Amino acid sequence: MIRVESIKIEEFRGIRDLTLDLKGKNFAICGPNGSGKSGVVDALEFALTGNVSRLTGEGKGDISLKQHGPHVDRRNEPGKAYVTVTVSIPSLKKTVKIQRTLKTPATAVVTPNDPDVLKALQQVKIHPEIVLSRRELIRYVLATPGKRAEEVQALLHLDRVERVRVSLQKIANSCEKQIVPLNRDVVDARDKLLQAVGVTELTKEKVLAAANTQRAILGLPALTDLTETVSLKNGMVTPGPTKPQLIPKAQALADIQAAQEALAEVASANTIERVGEVTDFLATLANDPAVTASIKTETFYTTGMELFEGEACPFCDTAWDLDELKKHVQSKIDHLKDVSRKRTEAEKKIAPLIGVLRKAQAAMDTLVRFAGLATPPLHMKGASDYSTSCKSTIDSLETLLPLTNTITNL
């Protein structure tokens, strides 16, 4: 905190020469219109920050501080327009003199210019809310409770924070969508490795033991460790050209067993119980028309947030400021928090079912691929149709809407 002890204004705005001894106390400036009340505020802001907020911002056109800051009689002599302010900084127990001229508004002469003094003044400079207009204050006073937080942000000039928040929210939403297939790929790769190695738990010790068992059969030395630079095939001699095996029998047998396990999991009591739980939950949502409509609306807005680019609304192609549009749509999404919570809950309940179906689909696709390599080729229509059915159900569960279709597919 700083206290203004005195201010001297010369040839600045509408003031030719004025000295005020404020003695570090609170003060008010009064007078008829045009007497220079705002000029004193502008001068104080200029001395502390090098800026005059009334001469900047939207709608100011070609107005510049250097050209329009000096008194009209000194408009071509900005070097003669200056403000000198003496302030006290109680936390430092120091009195500081600041002088700034419109010729070089970015540079102030500070006495004493100690590092702690400059740091304190810099804190003042980066907080433009030290100057608030009557209009800004009235907007805050008249704001409804629901809008008051936004008005505080406007008062404190935190619009950039809001833009960053909206951008981060978009990144978070995008990340959440992208992480799902990546996690699924990790699980698929893990399952395939367990299946290929023949172990039930993915630990370095068990994989190493299984690999060394196979290496012993081949007469290869045992591996002592598994790192990113160690291959399970270390020491193997590259064989000469041989006729490739159309169907790797060991792998095919393992895949057939995996397919049997996947089908058993689909028909298991645990899966059937989960299907019933999800069906009941979705039926509850579907029976509430307001919830169903809100879920559609929330999906619409969320999809739109991902499509924002350029200078137009992706929904209606109307010109918009991108940041304002994001803020506008995000506020609508925020009003649907309860619906978003229910949708997230539904997706969490459905996710395990999607995993079970995806595993079954992959298993069927593998069997169909092996069948095509047989001599003569086998046509596994049942497995192919089952894979297609799994994919259709997965797509419906991931889309979620319409709820009645999702319930039917379950």
Sequence and secondary structure as in RCSB ss.txt:
>XXXX:A:sequence
MIRVESIKIEEFRGIRDLTLDLKGKNFAICGPNGSGKSGVVDALEFALTGNVSRLTGEGKGDISLKQHGPHVDRR
NEPGKAYVTVTVSIPSLKKTVKIQRTLKTPATAVVTPNDPDVLKALQQVKIHPEIVLSRRELIRYVLATPGKRAE
EVQALLHLDRVERVRVSLQKIANSCEKQIVPLNRDVVDARDKLLQAVGVTELTKEKVLAAANTQRAILGLPALTD
LTETVSLKNGMVTPGPTKPQLIPKAQALADIQAAQEALAEVASANTIERVGEVTDFLATLANDPAVTASIKTETF
YTTGMELFEGEACPFCDTAWDLDELKKHVQSKIDHLKDVSRKRTEAEKKIAPLIGVLRKAQAAMDTLVRFAGLAT
PPLHMKGASDYSTSCKSTIDSLETLLPLTNTITNL
>XXXX:A:secstr
  EEEEEEEEEETTEEEEEEE TTS      STTSSHHHHHHHHHHHHHS  GGGSSTT TT  HHHHSB GGGT
T GGG EEEEEEEETTTTEEEEEEEETTSTT EEEES  HHHHHHHHHHHT GGGS  HHHHHHHHH  HHHHHH
HHHHHTT HHHHHHHHHHHHHHHHHHHHHHHHHHHHHHHHHHHHHHHT SS  HHHHHHHHHHHHHHTT    S 
  TT  TTTT          SS HHHHHHHHHHHHHHHHHHTSHHHHHHHHHHHHHHHHHHT HHHHHHHHHHHH
HHHHHHH  TTB TTT  B  HHHHHHHHHHHHHTTHHHHHHHHHHHHHHHHHHHHHHHHHHHHHHHHHHHHHSS
S    HHHHHHHHHHHHHHHHHHH  SHHHHHHH 
